[in-house]
Amino acid sequence: MDKLNAERLRALDEAATAGPWDIWREKIADLAAAKLELCLQVDCTENPIDALIMFNADGKCPGLTGCGPSSDANAELLAYLRNAVPAILAMAEENARSEKHRNDLYDKVMAQVTEIGALKAEVARLREVVEPLATRDDSIGDDARRALGKEPL
């Protein structure tokens, strides 16, 4: 699975048993006890369907989701989620990279804002030095007036 299909995931989620889900571990003494426990779980199923739903993990250790009305949807959701893990991780990593990029840009903008503030303060300081010179009636006064954006005399 290369891409996460959000629409399919949403449909699978809506069809499956509502959460929260947890893991229930039943201690067993041996294989016979495991078979008995599975039989007891099937016997306790309300509104059983005509199938026993399992999911396959690469041909090994199938998981049993039961034989109830939402067992098939539960198995579909679990299988889809397991196969979607690489895409989910890739999205999470991309989001982290994007967030870092946004933070880096923010830091650069804030540094520029600080620099602009410092430059404005320096311009104001220089203006205070140049303005008195603009009253002179010589080339220094002309240069000061030009620096202030005024016409020389």
Buried (B, 14 or more C-beta within 10 A) or exposed (E): EEEBEEEEBEBBBEEBBEEEEEEEEEEEEEEEEEEEEBEEBBEEBEEBBEEBBBBEEEEEEEBBBBBBEBBBBBBBBBBBBEEBEEBEEEEEEEEEEEEEEEEEEEEEEEEEEEEEEEEEEEEEEEEEEBEEBBEBEEEEBBBBBEBEEEEEE
